Amino acid sequence: MSSTSPADVVRKLQRSGRAATSESGTAVVPTQQSQGPVVTAARAGDHLAIHKFLLDVFHGPTSAEFTAQLENPFYEPSNRLIVKHRKQLIGHVRLRQQQMHFGTELIPISNLCELATAPEYRQRAIGSALLQAAEQQMIRDGSLLGILETNVPNFYRQHGWTVANRHSFSTADARNILSTLGANRIQQQPISINRPFEEEPKQYNIRLWRHVEQEALIHLYRENTVNSYGPLVRSEDYWRWLFSRRGFERIYVAIDGPDKLQLAGSYKSIIGYAAIRFGRILEIMTAQGHEKAAYQLIDRACADVIESTDRPISIDAPPGNPLHEFMQSAGGSYHHSEDSNGVFTMIKLFDPLKLLEQLREEINQRAQEAAIARPFELGLEIRGKWYQILFTPRSVKIVKGKSGRSHLRCKESILTQLLLGHLNVQEAVEQGLLNPSTRIAFETAETIFPQLPLWRPPLDDSPA
């Protein structure tokens, strides 16, 4: 991480001209009342006051993390919206625009972070004004979704946000993990008499990652996240920022070959990596055909934890990953629920129809795999208007029209969960949250809107 201070970065931003606000230069949300809160886009000169404000409210971020935020290659001061009373900063929110993998599609999203109001100014609708302004900014930036993490979900629920994601991690005692790995190795050893021609399990070289091996990690991440649901798209500039931010203690790599690599050969020889922080494996990726390397990476992480702090190990991985089953076999537990220590991930879908249009190919593929009889029409109510999903012999189209005989009806929060694969259709119908008009409408909904492993690695959000 750079030793640059927030003040140094602020001066650089001011010199470079990255102090722009909105096109109008001031208010983002016009005040409806003369004494109502006025939300404006921040300028580079506001950064020091913003950091002090966040420290007062959240006791963070650290100077290193705040500086890292300013050094993000895609950061602009206007990504922060603020409210002032005279010259005092009394409200703040930060936005981060990115793209998210969603099957074969890339969806533009905005992450909403650090929404805060000064304690003495709460209950004055400042938080609501900031949230409204942030949503308008996200839409102007072209985002289809807003995403945030919060321990006060009711506030955001009142503004149309809904829980549409589940945490997915496993925890186990480090010594138990090592014991289980050792027992598995013994079972996999070939017995010369009974299995004379069976090969021994492959052993990889595990060591700390070196900075010159960035390209290998970028390639592994890309290979593992293509056609996935939830991980963020990471450009090379963004990767370099992640490395310099150092939201991890160490990164281990698994090498298929000798420990010492020629620079030209490192790209293909590194077949796995694990990013670790305080006994938590934030991200673990392996190349296709080398999935067993993950267990050797875990082995190394556990050995280090026992040597230093002897704390439990946790592994963040998408639902369905075999590592969760392994951790349970080591006496651990798998956590897959909407909240973790009271923290929820909430999403707001700004344009359900546009997302539905973007998912047409995905829906068509699901329908083909289930051999849904065509032609067929499924009505769907979106914001009080009826649309039909038309299943033609070769494609899927979305057209405005009547509800039709077979249709679905639900609240917008449930529609968000349905489109994003968070909803279990059968449970939603049983609870009266989703109303299909016919049996075929219900069965079609189960087919084209299955539950999906929507999840993203926490490395992107791990602070410096």
C-alpha positions as a Markdown table, in Angstrom:
| # | Residue | x | y | z |
|---|---|---|---|---|
| 1 | Met | 0.0 | 0.0 | 0.0 |
| 2 | Ser | 1.3 | 3.5 | -0.8 |
| 3 | Ser | 2.5 | 5.6 | 2.1 |
| 4 | Thr | 0.6 | 8.6 | 0.5 |
| 5 | Ser | -1.6 | 10.4 | 3.0 |
| 6 | Pro | -5.2 | 11.5 | 2.4 |
| 7 | Ala | -4.0 | 15.1 | 2.3 |
| 8 | Asp | -1.4 | 14.3 | -0.4 |
| 9 | Val | -4.0 | 12.6 | -2.5 |
| 10 | Val | -6.4 | 15.5 | -2.1 |
| 11 | Arg | -3.8 | 17.9 | -3.4 |
| 12 | Lys | -3.1 | 15.6 | -6.4 |
| 13 | Leu | -6.8 | 15.5 | -7.2 |
| 14 | Gln | -7.1 | 19.3 | -7.0 |
| 15 | Arg | -4.1 | 19.8 | -9.3 |
| 16 | Ser | -5.5 | 17.2 | -11.8 |
| 17 | Gly | -8.9 | 18.9 | -11.9 |
| 18 | Arg | -10.7 | 15.8 | -10.5 |
| 19 | Ala | -12.9 | 18.0 | -8.4 |
| 20 | Ala | -15.9 | 18.1 | -10.6 |
| 21 | Thr | -19.4 | 17.9 | -9.2 |
| 22 | Ser | -22.6 | 17.4 | -11.1 |
| 23 | Glu | -23.1 | 19.2 | -14.5 |
| 24 | Ser | -24.9 | 21.9 | -12.6 |
| 25 | Gly | -22.0 | 22.2 | -10.2 |
| 26 | Thr | -24.0 | 22.2 | -7.0 |
| 27 | Ala | -27.3 | 20.6 | -5.9 |
| 28 | Val | -28.0 | 17.1 | -7.0 |
| 29 | Val | -31.4 | 17.0 | -5.4 |
| 30 | Pro | -33.3 | 20.3 | -5.4 |
| 31 | Thr | -34.8 | 21.2 | -2.0 |
| 32 | Gln | -38.5 | 21.0 | -1.9 |
| 33 | Gln | -38.7 | 23.1 | 1.2 |
| 34 | Ser | -36.6 | 26.1 | 2.0 |
| 35 | Gln | -35.1 | 24.5 | 5.1 |
| 36 | Gly | -34.8 | 20.9 | 3.7 |
| 37 | Pro | -31.4 | 19.2 | 3.2 |
| 38 | Val | -29.5 | 20.1 | 0.1 |
| 39 | Val | -27.5 | 17.2 | -1.4 |
| 40 | Thr | -24.4 | 18.2 | -3.4 |
| 41 | Ala | -21.6 | 16.3 | -5.1 |
| 42 | Ala | -18.4 | 16.5 | -3.1 |
| 43 | Arg | -15.2 | 18.2 | -4.3 |
| 44 | Ala | -11.6 | 17.2 | -3.8 |
| 45 | Gly | -11.4 | 19.9 | -1.1 |
| 46 | Asp | -14.0 | 18.2 | 0.9 |
| 47 | His | -12.0 | 15.0 | 1.4 |
| 48 | Leu | -10.3 | 15.8 | 4.7 |
| 49 | Ala | -13.6 | 16.9 | 6.3 |
| 50 | Ile | -15.3 | 13.8 | 4.9 |
| 51 | His | -12.7 | 11.5 | 6.5 |
| 52 | Lys | -13.0 | 13.3 | 9.8 |
| 53 | Phe | -16.8 | 13.0 | 9.6 |
| 54 | Leu | -16.7 | 9.2 | 8.9 |
| 55 | Leu | -14.2 | 8.7 | 11.7 |
| 56 | Asp | -16.7 | 10.5 | 14.1 |
| 57 | Val | -19.7 | 8.4 | 12.9 |
| 58 | Phe | -18.2 | 5.0 | 12.0 |
| 59 | His | -14.7 | 5.2 | 13.7 |
| 60 | Gly | -13.3 | 4.4 | 10.3 |
| 61 | Pro | -12.1 | 4.0 | 7.7 |
| 62 | Thr | -8.4 | 4.1 | 8.5 |
| 63 | Ser | -6.2 | 6.6 | 6.8 |
| 64 | Ala | -4.8 | 3.8 | 4.7 |
| 65 | Glu | -8.2 | 2.7 | 3.5 |
| 66 | Phe | -9.5 | 6.3 | 2.9 |
| 67 | Thr | -6.3 | 7.0 | 0.8 |
| 68 | Ala | -6.9 | 3.7 | -1.1 |
| 69 | Gln | -10.4 | 4.8 | -1.9 |
| 70 | Leu | -9.1 | 8.1 | -3.4 |
| 71 | Glu | -6.5 | 6.2 | -5.4 |
| 72 | Asn | -9.0 | 3.8 | -7.0 |
| 73 | Pro | -8.4 | 4.4 | -10.8 |
| 74 | Phe | -12.2 | 4.9 | -11.3 |
| 75 | Tyr | -12.7 | 7.2 | -8.4 |
| 76 | Glu | -14.0 | 10.8 | -8.8 |
| 77 | Pro | -14.7 | 13.2 | -5.9 |
| 78 | Ser | -18.3 | 13.5 | -7.2 |
| 79 | Asn | -18.8 | 9.8 | -6.4 |
| 80 | Arg | -19.5 | 11.1 | -2.9 |
| 81 | Leu | -22.7 | 13.1 | -2.1 |
| 82 | Ile | -22.8 | 15.3 | 0.9 |
| 83 | Val | -25.0 | 17.5 | 3.0 |
| 84 | Lys | -23.7 | 20.6 | 4.8 |
| 85 | His | -25.2 | 22.9 | 7.4 |
| 86 | Arg | -23.5 | 26.1 | 6.9 |
| 87 | Lys | -19.9 | 24.9 | 6.6 |
| 88 | Gln | -20.4 | 21.7 | 8.8 |
| 89 | Leu | -20.6 | 18.4 | 7.0 |
| 90 | Ile | -23.7 | 16.5 | 8.4 |
| 91 | Gly | -24.4 | 13.8 | 5.8 |
| 92 | His | -22.4 | 11.6 | 3.4 |
| 93 | Val | -22.8 | 8.7 | 1.0 |
| 94 | Arg | -20.3 | 7.1 | -1.5 |
| 95 | Leu | -21.0 | 5.4 | -4.8 |
| 96 | Arg | -18.9 | 2.9 | -6.7 |
| 97 | Gln | -19.8 | 2.0 | -10.3 |
| 98 | Gln | -18.8 | -1.5 | -11.5 |
| 99 | Gln | -20.0 | -4.4 | -13.6 |
| 100 | Met | -21.3 | -7.7 | -12.2 |
| 101 | His | -21.2 | -11.1 | -13.8 |
| 102 | Phe | -24.7 | -12.6 | -14.2 |
| 103 | Gly | -24.5 | -15.8 | -16.2 |
| 104 | Thr | -23.6 | -14.8 | -19.7 |
| 105 | Glu | -24.5 | -11.2 | -19.1 |
| 106 | Leu | -22.6 | -8.3 | -17.5 |
| 107 | Ile | -24.9 | -6.0 | -15.5 |
| 108 | Pro | -23.9 | -2.4 | -14.6 |
| 109 | Ile | -24.3 | -1.9 | -10.9 |
| 110 | Ser | -23.5 | 0.7 | -8.2 |
| 111 | Asn | -22.3 | -0.1 | -4.7 |
| 112 | Leu | -23.7 | 2.2 | -2.1 |
| 113 | Cys | -21.3 | 2.7 | 0.9 |
| 114 | Glu | -21.0 | 4.8 | 4.0 |
| 115 | Leu | -24.4 | 6.4 | 4.1 |
| 116 | Ala | -24.2 | 8.4 | 7.3 |
| 117 | Thr | -25.8 | 11.4 | 9.1 |
| 118 | Ala | -24.3 | 13.3 | 12.0 |
| 119 | Pro | -26.0 | 12.1 | 15.3 |
| 120 | Glu | -27.3 | 15.5 | 16.2 |
| 121 | Tyr | -29.0 | 15.9 | 12.8 |
| 122 | Arg | -30.8 | 12.6 | 12.7 |
| 123 | Gln | -34.6 | 12.3 | 12.3 |
| 124 | Arg | -34.5 | 15.2 | 9.9 |
| 125 | Ala | -34.8 | 13.2 | 6.6 |
| 126 | Ile | -31.2 | 13.8 | 5.7 |
| 127 | Gly | -30.5 | 10.1 | 5.2 |
| 128 | Ser | -33.6 | 9.8 | 3.0 |
| 129 | Ala | -32.5 | 12.8 | 0.9 |
| 130 | Leu | -29.0 | 11.3 | 0.5 |
| 131 | Leu | -30.4 | 7.9 | -0.5 |
| 132 | Gln | -32.8 | 9.5 | -3.0 |
| 133 | Ala | -30.0 | 11.5 | -4.5 |
| 134 | Ala | -27.7 | 8.5 | -4.6 |
| 135 | Glu | -30.4 | 6.4 | -6.5 |
| 136 | Gln | -30.9 | 9.2 | -9.0 |
| 137 | Gln | -27.1 | 9.4 | -9.5 |
| 138 | Met | -26.9 | 5.6 | -10.0 |
| 139 | Ile | -29.6 | 5.7 | -12.7 |
| 140 | Arg | -27.9 | 8.6 | -14.5 |
| 141 | Asp | -24.7 | 6.5 | -14.4 |
| 142 | Gly | -26.5 | 3.7 | -16.2 |
| 143 | Ser | -26.7 | 1.2 | -13.3 |
| 144 | Leu | -29.4 | -1.4 | -13.4 |
| 145 | Leu | -28.9 | -2.3 | -9.8 |
| 146 | Gly | -27.9 | -0.7 | -6.5 |
| 147 | Ile | -26.2 | -2.9 | -3.9 |
| 148 | Leu | -25.3 | -2.2 | -0.3 |
| 149 | Glu | -24.6 | -3.9 | 3.0 |
| 150 | Thr | -26.4 | -2.7 | 6.2 |
| 151 | Asn | -27.3 | -3.7 | 9.7 |
| 152 | Val | -30.4 | -1.5 | 9.5 |
| 153 | Pro | -32.4 | -3.2 | 6.7 |
| 154 | Asn | -35.8 | -1.6 | 7.7 |
| 155 | Phe | -34.6 | 1.9 | 6.7 |
| 156 | Tyr | -33.7 | 0.7 | 3.2 |
| 157 | Arg | -36.8 | -1.5 | 2.9 |
| 158 | Gln | -38.9 | 1.6 | 3.4 |
| 159 | His | -37.2 | 3.1 | 0.3 |
| 160 | Gly | -37.8 | 0.0 | -2.0 |
| 161 | Trp | -34.6 | -2.0 | -1.3 |
| 162 | Thr | -34.9 | -5.7 | -0.7 |
| 163 | Val | -32.7 | -8.5 | 0.6 |
| 164 | Ala | -31.6 | -10.5 | -2.5 |
| 165 | Asn | -28.4 | -12.2 | -1.6 |
| 166 | Arg | -27.1 | -14.7 | 0.9 |
| 167 | His | -23.7 | -14.9 | 2.7 |
| 168 | Ser | -21.8 | -18.1 | 1.9 |
| 169 | Phe | -18.9 | -19.2 | 4.0 |
| 170 | Ser | -17.7 | -22.1 | 6.2 |
| 171 | Thr | -15.8 | -22.1 | 9.4 |
| 172 | Ala | -13.8 | -24.9 | 11.2 |
| 173 | Asp | -11.0 | -25.3 | 13.7 |
| 174 | Ala | -7.6 | -25.1 | 12.0 |
| 175 | Arg | -6.3 | -28.2 | 13.8 |
| 176 | Asn | -9.4 | -30.2 | 12.8 |
| 177 | Ile | -8.9 | -29.2 | 9.2 |
| 178 | Leu | -5.3 | -30.3 | 9.2 |
| 179 | Ser | -6.3 | -33.6 | 10.8 |
| 180 | Thr | -9.0 | -34.2 | 8.2 |
| 181 | Leu | -6.6 | -33.3 | 5.3 |
| 182 | Gly | -4.0 | -35.8 | 6.8 |
| 183 | Ala | -6.6 | -38.6 | 7.0 |
| 184 | Asn | -7.7 | -37.9 | 3.4 |
| 185 | Arg | -4.1 | -38.1 | 2.2 |
| 186 | Ile | -3.6 | -41.5 | 3.9 |
| 187 | Gln | -6.8 | -42.8 | 2.3 |
| 188 | Gln | -5.6 | -41.6 | -1.1 |
| 189 | Gln | -2.2 | -43.2 | -0.9 |
| 190 | Pro | -2.0 | -46.2 | -3.3 |
| 191 | Ile | -1.4 | -49.6 | -1.8 |
| 192 | Ser | 1.3 | -51.3 | -3.8 |
| 193 | Ile | -0.3 | -54.8 | -3.6 |
| 194 | Asn | -3.9 | -54.0 | -4.3 |
| 195 | Arg | -3.4 | -50.9 | -6.5 |
| 196 | Pro | 0.0 | -51.2 | -8.0 |
| 197 | Phe | -0.6 | -48.9 | -11.0 |
| 198 | Glu | -2.5 | -46.1 | -9.2 |
| 199 | Glu | -0.7 | -42.8 | -9.2 |
| 200 | Glu | -0.1 | -40.9 | -6.0 |
| 201 | Pro | -2.2 | -37.7 | -5.5 |
| 202 | Lys | -0.5 | -34.7 | -7.2 |
| 203 | Gln | 1.5 | -32.4 | -5.0 |
| 204 | Tyr | 1.8 | -28.8 | -5.8 |
| 205 | Asn | 4.4 | -26.2 | -4.6 |
| 206 | Ile | 2.7 | -23.8 | -2.3 |
| 207 | Arg | 4.4 | -20.5 | -1.5 |
| 208 | Leu | 3.7 | -16.7 | -1.1 |
| 209 | Trp | 2.7 | -14.8 | -4.2 |
| 210 | Arg | 5.1 | -12.5 | -5.9 |
| 211 | His | 4.2 | -9.2 | -7.4 |
| 212 | Val | 5.5 | -10.1 | -10.9 |
| 213 | Glu | 2.9 | -12.9 | -11.0 |
| 214 | Gln | -0.1 | -10.6 | -11.2 |
| 215 | Glu | -1.1 | -11.8 | -14.6 |
| 216 | Ala | -1.5 | -15.4 | -13.4 |
| 217 | Leu | -4.0 | -14.3 | -10.7 |
| 218 | Ile | -5.9 | -12.1 | -13.2 |
| 219 | His | -6.2 | -15.1 | -15.5 |
| 220 | Leu | -7.4 | -17.5 | -12.8 |
| 221 | Tyr | -10.0 | -15.1 | -11.6 |
| 222 | Arg | -11.3 | -14.5 | -15.1 |
| 223 | Glu | -11.5 | -18.3 | -15.7 |
| 224 | Asn | -13.4 | -18.9 | -12.5 |
| 225 | Thr | -15.9 | -16.1 | -12.7 |
| 226 | Val | -17.0 | -16.3 | -16.4 |
| 227 | Asn | -20.7 | -17.2 | -16.5 |
| 228 | Ser | -20.9 | -17.0 | -12.7 |
| 229 | Tyr | -23.5 | -15.0 | -10.7 |
| 230 | Gly | -22.4 | -12.1 | -8.6 |
| 231 | Pro | -18.6 | -11.6 | -8.9 |
| 232 | Leu | -17.4 | -8.2 | -10.1 |
| 233 | Val | -15.6 | -7.6 | -13.4 |
| 234 | Arg | -12.0 | -6.6 | -12.6 |
| 235 | Ser | -10.0 | -4.7 | -15.2 |
| 236 | Glu | -6.2 | -4.8 | -15.0 |
| 237 | Asp | -6.2 | -1.3 | -13.6 |
| 238 | Tyr | -8.6 | -2.4 | -10.9 |
| 239 | Trp | -6.5 | -5.4 | -10.1 |
| 240 | Arg | -3.4 | -3.3 | -9.7 |
| 241 | Trp | -5.4 | -1.1 | -7.3 |
| 242 | Leu | -6.6 | -4.2 | -5.3 |
| 243 | Phe | -3.0 | -5.4 | -5.0 |
| 244 | Ser | -1.8 | -1.9 | -3.8 |
| 245 | Arg | -4.7 | -1.6 | -1.4 |
| 246 | Arg | -3.7 | -4.8 | 0.3 |
| 247 | Gly | -7.0 | -5.8 | 1.8 |
| 248 | Phe | -5.3 | -9.1 | 2.6 |
| 249 | Glu | -2.4 | -10.3 | 4.8 |
| 250 | Arg | -0.9 | -12.6 | 2.3 |
| 251 | Ile | -1.7 | -14.4 | -1.0 |
| 252 | Tyr | -0.5 | -18.0 | -1.5 |
| 253 | Val | -0.1 | -19.5 | -4.9 |
| 254 | Ala | -0.2 | -23.2 | -6.0 |
| 255 | Ile | 2.4 | -24.0 | -8.7 |
| 256 | Asp | 2.3 | -27.0 | -11.0 |
| 257 | Gly | 6.1 | -27.5 | -11.2 |
| 258 | Pro | 9.2 | -26.2 | -9.5 |
| 259 | Asp | 9.0 | -23.4 | -6.9 |
| 260 | Lys | 11.3 | -21.1 | -8.9 |
| 261 | Leu | 9.6 | -20.0 | -12.1 |
| 262 | Gln | 10.9 | -18.2 | -15.1 |
| 263 | Leu | 8.9 | -15.1 | -15.6 |
| 264 | Ala | 7.6 | -16.3 | -19.0 |
| 265 | Gly | 6.3 | -19.5 | -17.5 |
| 266 | Ser | 4.6 | -18.2 | -14.4 |
| 267 | Tyr | 1.3 | -17.6 | -16.2 |
| 268 | Lys | 0.5 | -21.2 | -16.9 |
| 269 | Ser | 2.4 | -22.8 | -14.0 |
| 270 | Ile | 0.4 | -21.0 | -11.3 |
| 271 | Ile | -2.8 | -23.0 | -11.1 |
| 272 | Gly | -4.4 | -21.6 | -7.9 |
| 273 | Tyr | -4.3 | -18.9 | -5.3 |
| 274 | Ala | -5.8 | -18.0 | -1.9 |
| 275 | Ala | -6.0 | -14.5 | -0.5 |
| 276 | Ile | -6.1 | -14.6 | 3.3 |
| 277 | Arg | -6.8 | -12.1 | 6.1 |
| 278 | Phe | -6.9 | -12.8 | 9.8 |
| 279 | Gly | -7.7 | -16.5 | 9.4 |
| 280 | Arg | -10.3 | -15.8 | 6.7 |
| 281 | Ile | -9.7 | -17.1 | 3.2 |
| 282 | Leu | -11.3 | -14.2 | 1.3 |
| 283 | Glu | -10.9 | -15.7 | -2.1 |
| 284 | Ile | -9.7 | -19.1 | -3.4 |
| 285 | Met | -9.5 | -19.9 | -7.1 |
| 286 | Thr | -8.0 | -22.9 | -9.0 |
| 287 | Ala | -7.6 | -23.7 | -12.7 |
| 288 | Gln | -9.8 | -26.3 | -14.3 |
| 289 | Gly | -8.4 | -29.8 | -13.7 |
| 290 | His | -6.4 | -28.6 | -10.6 |
| 291 | Glu | -9.3 | -28.3 | -8.1 |
| 292 | Lys | -7.4 | -30.4 | -5.6 |
| 293 | Ala | -4.8 | -27.6 | -5.2 |
| 294 | Ala | -7.4 | -25.8 | -3.1 |
| 295 | Tyr | -6.9 | -28.3 | -0.3 |
| 296 | Gln | -3.2 | -27.8 | -0.3 |
| 297 | Leu | -3.7 | -24.0 | -0.2 |
| 298 | Ile | -6.0 | -24.5 | 2.8 |
| 299 | Asp | -3.4 | -26.8 | 4.4 |
| 300 | Arg | -0.8 | -24.0 | 4.2 |
| 301 | Ala | -3.2 | -21.4 | 5.5 |
| 302 | Cys | -4.1 | -23.5 | 8.5 |
| 303 | Ala | -0.5 | -24.2 | 9.4 |
| 304 | Asp | 0.2 | -20.5 | 9.4 |
| 305 | Val | -2.8 | -19.7 | 11.6 |
| 306 | Ile | -1.9 | -22.3 | 14.2 |
| 307 | Glu | 1.7 | -21.0 | 14.3 |
| 308 | Ser | 0.5 | -17.4 | 14.8 |
| 309 | Thr | -2.9 | -17.1 | 16.5 |
| 310 | Asp | -4.5 | -20.6 | 16.5 |
| 311 | Arg | -7.9 | -19.2 | 15.5 |
| 312 | Pro | -10.6 | -20.9 | 13.5 |
| 313 | Ile | -10.4 | -20.8 | 9.7 |
| 314 | Ser | -13.2 | -19.5 | 7.6 |
| 315 | Ile | -13.5 | -19.9 | 3.8 |
| 316 | Asp | -15.7 | -17.7 | 1.6 |
| 317 | Ala | -16.8 | -19.6 | -1.5 |
| 318 | Pro | -20.0 | -19.7 | -3.6 |
| 319 | Pro | -22.9 | -22.0 | -2.7 |
| 320 | Gly | -22.3 | -25.5 | -3.9 |
| 321 | Asn | -18.6 | -25.3 | -3.8 |
| 322 | Pro | -17.1 | -28.6 | -2.6 |
| 323 | Leu | -15.0 | -26.8 | 0.0 |
| 324 | His | -18.1 | -26.2 | 2.2 |
| 325 | Glu | -18.8 | -30.0 | 2.3 |
| 326 | Phe | -15.1 | -30.6 | 3.2 |
| 327 | Met | -15.2 | -28.0 | 6.0 |
| 328 | Gln | -18.3 | -29.7 | 7.5 |
| 329 | Ser | -16.4 | -33.1 | 7.3 |
| 330 | Ala | -13.7 | -31.4 | 9.5 |
| 331 | Gly | -16.3 | -30.6 | 12.2 |
| 332 | Gly | -17.1 | -27.1 | 10.9 |
| 333 | Ser | -20.3 | -25.4 | 9.9 |
| 334 | Tyr | -21.6 | -23.8 | 6.7 |
| 335 | His | -23.3 | -20.4 | 6.9 |
| 336 | His | -25.7 | -19.7 | 4.0 |
| 337 | Ser | -28.3 | -17.2 | 5.1 |
| 338 | Glu | -29.4 | -13.7 | 4.4 |
| 339 | Asp | -27.7 | -12.1 | 7.4 |
| 340 | Ser | -24.3 | -12.5 | 9.0 |
| 341 | Asn | -24.0 | -11.0 | 12.4 |
| 342 | Gly | -26.9 | -8.8 | 11.6 |
| 343 | Val | -25.5 | -7.6 | 8.3 |
| 344 | Phe | -27.7 | -7.9 | 5.2 |
| 345 | Thr | -27.0 | -7.4 | 1.5 |
| 346 | Met | -29.8 | -5.4 | -0.1 |
| 347 | Ile | -30.5 | -4.6 | -3.7 |
| 348 | Lys | -32.7 | -2.2 | -5.6 |
| 349 | Leu | -33.6 | -2.9 | -9.2 |
| 350 | Phe | -34.1 | 0.4 | -11.0 |
| 351 | Asp | -35.6 | -1.0 | -14.2 |
| 352 | Pro | -37.0 | -4.5 | -14.0 |
| 353 | Leu | -38.1 | -4.5 | -17.6 |
| 354 | Lys | -34.7 | -3.6 | -18.9 |
| 355 | Leu | -33.1 | -6.4 | -16.8 |
| 356 | Leu | -35.7 | -8.9 | -18.1 |
| 357 | Glu | -34.8 | -7.8 | -21.7 |
| 358 | Gln | -31.2 | -8.4 | -20.9 |
| 359 | Leu | -31.9 | -11.9 | -19.6 |
| 360 | Arg | -33.9 | -13.1 | -22.6 |
| 361 | Glu | -31.1 | -15.3 | -23.9 |
| 362 | Glu | -30.6 | -16.8 | -20.5 |
| 363 | Ile | -34.3 | -17.5 | -20.1 |
| 364 | Asn | -34.4 | -19.0 | -23.6 |
| 365 | Gln | -31.6 | -21.4 | -22.7 |
| 366 | Arg | -33.3 | -22.5 | -19.5 |
| 367 | Ala | -36.5 | -23.1 | -21.4 |
| 368 | Gln | -34.7 | -25.1 | -24.1 |
| 369 | Glu | -33.0 | -27.3 | -21.5 |
| 370 | Ala | -36.4 | -28.0 | -19.8 |
| 371 | Ala | -38.1 | -28.6 | -23.2 |
| 372 | Ile | -40.9 | -26.2 | -22.6 |
| 373 | Ala | -43.6 | -26.6 | -25.2 |
| 374 | Arg | -43.6 | -23.7 | -27.7 |
| 375 | Pro | -45.2 | -21.4 | -28.6 |
| 376 | Phe | -46.1 | -20.2 | -25.2 |
| 377 | Glu | -46.8 | -16.9 | -23.4 |
| 378 | Leu | -46.3 | -16.1 | -19.7 |
| 379 | Gly | -47.7 | -12.8 | -18.5 |
| 380 | Leu | -45.8 | -10.8 | -15.9 |
| 381 | Glu | -46.9 | -7.6 | -14.1 |
| 382 | Ile | -44.2 | -5.0 | -13.9 |
| 383 | Arg | -45.1 | -1.7 | -12.1 |
| 384 | Gly | -48.8 | -1.9 | -12.8 |
| 385 | Lys | -48.4 | -2.9 | -16.5 |
| 386 | Trp | -48.6 | -6.3 | -18.1 |
| 387 | Tyr | -45.9 | -7.7 | -20.3 |
| 388 | Gln | -45.7 | -11.1 | -21.9 |
| 389 | Ile | -42.7 | -13.4 | -22.2 |
| 390 | Leu | -43.2 | -14.9 | -25.6 |
| 391 | Phe | -41.5 | -18.3 | -26.2 |
| 392 | Thr | -41.3 | -18.6 | -29.9 |
| 393 | Pro | -39.8 | -21.8 | -31.6 |
| 394 | Arg | -36.3 | -20.3 | -31.5 |
| 395 | Ser | -36.2 | -17.3 | -29.1 |
| 396 | Val | -37.8 | -15.4 | -26.3 |
| 397 | Lys | -39.3 | -12.0 | -26.7 |
| 398 | Ile | -40.7 | -9.5 | -24.2 |
| 399 | Val | -43.8 | -7.6 | -25.4 |
| 400 | Lys | -46.2 | -5.2 | -23.8 |
| 401 | Gly | -49.7 | -6.7 | -23.8 |
| 402 | Lys | -52.4 | -8.4 | -21.8 |
| 403 | Ser | -51.9 | -10.7 | -18.8 |
| 404 | Gly | -52.9 | -13.8 | -20.7 |
| 405 | Arg | -54.3 | -16.9 | -19.2 |
| 406 | Ser | -51.0 | -17.9 | -17.6 |
| 407 | His | -49.4 | -15.1 | -15.7 |
| 408 | Leu | -47.5 | -14.1 | -12.5 |
| 409 | Arg | -48.3 | -11.3 | -10.1 |
| 410 | Cys | -46.2 | -10.1 | -7.2 |
| 411 | Lys | -44.8 | -7.0 | -5.4 |
| 412 | Glu | -41.8 | -5.3 | -6.9 |
| 413 | Ser | -39.5 | -6.5 | -4.1 |
| 414 | Ile | -40.5 | -10.1 | -4.9 |
| 415 | Leu | -40.1 | -9.4 | -8.6 |
| 416 | Thr | -36.5 | -8.3 | -7.8 |
| 417 | Gln | -35.8 | -11.5 | -6.0 |
| 418 | Leu | -37.4 | -13.5 | -8.7 |
| 419 | Leu | -35.3 | -12.0 | -11.5 |
| 420 | Leu | -32.1 | -12.2 | -9.6 |
| 421 | Gly | -32.6 | -15.9 | -8.6 |
| 422 | His | -32.9 | -15.2 | -4.9 |
| 423 | Leu | -36.5 | -16.5 | -4.7 |
| 424 | Asn | -37.6 | -20.1 | -4.2 |
| 425 | Val | -40.7 | -20.1 | -6.4 |
| 426 | Gln | -42.5 | -22.9 | -4.6 |
| 427 | Glu | -41.9 | -21.4 | -1.2 |
| 428 | Ala | -43.0 | -18.0 | -2.4 |
| 429 | Val | -46.2 | -19.4 | -3.8 |
| 430 | Glu | -46.9 | -21.3 | -0.6 |
| 431 | Gln | -46.4 | -18.0 | 1.4 |
| 432 | Gly | -48.6 | -16.0 | -0.9 |
| 433 | Leu | -45.8 | -13.8 | -2.1 |
| 434 | Leu | -46.0 | -14.9 | -5.8 |
| 435 | Asn | -49.3 | -15.5 | -7.4 |
| 436 | Pro | -49.4 | -17.7 | -10.6 |
| 437 | Ser | -52.7 | -17.9 | -12.3 |
| 438 | Thr | -52.3 | -21.5 | -13.5 |
| 439 | Arg | -50.3 | -24.6 | -12.8 |
| 440 | Ile | -48.4 | -24.1 | -16.1 |
| 441 | Ala | -47.5 | -20.5 | -15.0 |
| 442 | Phe | -46.1 | -21.9 | -11.7 |
| 443 | Glu | -44.1 | -24.6 | -13.5 |
| 444 | Thr | -42.7 | -22.2 | -16.1 |
| 445 | Ala | -41.7 | -19.8 | -13.4 |
| 446 | Glu | -39.8 | -22.5 | -11.6 |
| 447 | Thr | -38.0 | -23.4 | -14.8 |
| 448 | Ile | -37.0 | -19.9 | -16.1 |
| 449 | Phe | -36.4 | -18.3 | -12.7 |
| 450 | Pro | -34.4 | -20.8 | -10.7 |
| 451 | Gln | -32.6 | -20.1 | -7.5 |
| 452 | Leu | -29.1 | -18.9 | -8.4 |
| 453 | Pro | -25.8 | -18.9 | -6.4 |
| 454 | Leu | -25.6 | -15.1 | -6.4 |
| 455 | Trp | -22.4 | -14.3 | -4.5 |
| 456 | Arg | -19.3 | -12.3 | -4.8 |
| 457 | Pro | -15.9 | -12.8 | -3.2 |
| 458 | Pro | -15.3 | -10.4 | -0.3 |
| 459 | Leu | -11.8 | -9.3 | -1.4 |
| 460 | Asp | -13.3 | -6.4 | -3.3 |
| 461 | Asp | -14.7 | -5.0 | -0.1 |
| 462 | Ser | -11.9 | -5.9 | 2.3 |
| 463 | Pro | -10.4 | -2.6 | 3.5 |
| 464 | Ala | -6.7 | -1.7 | 3.6 |
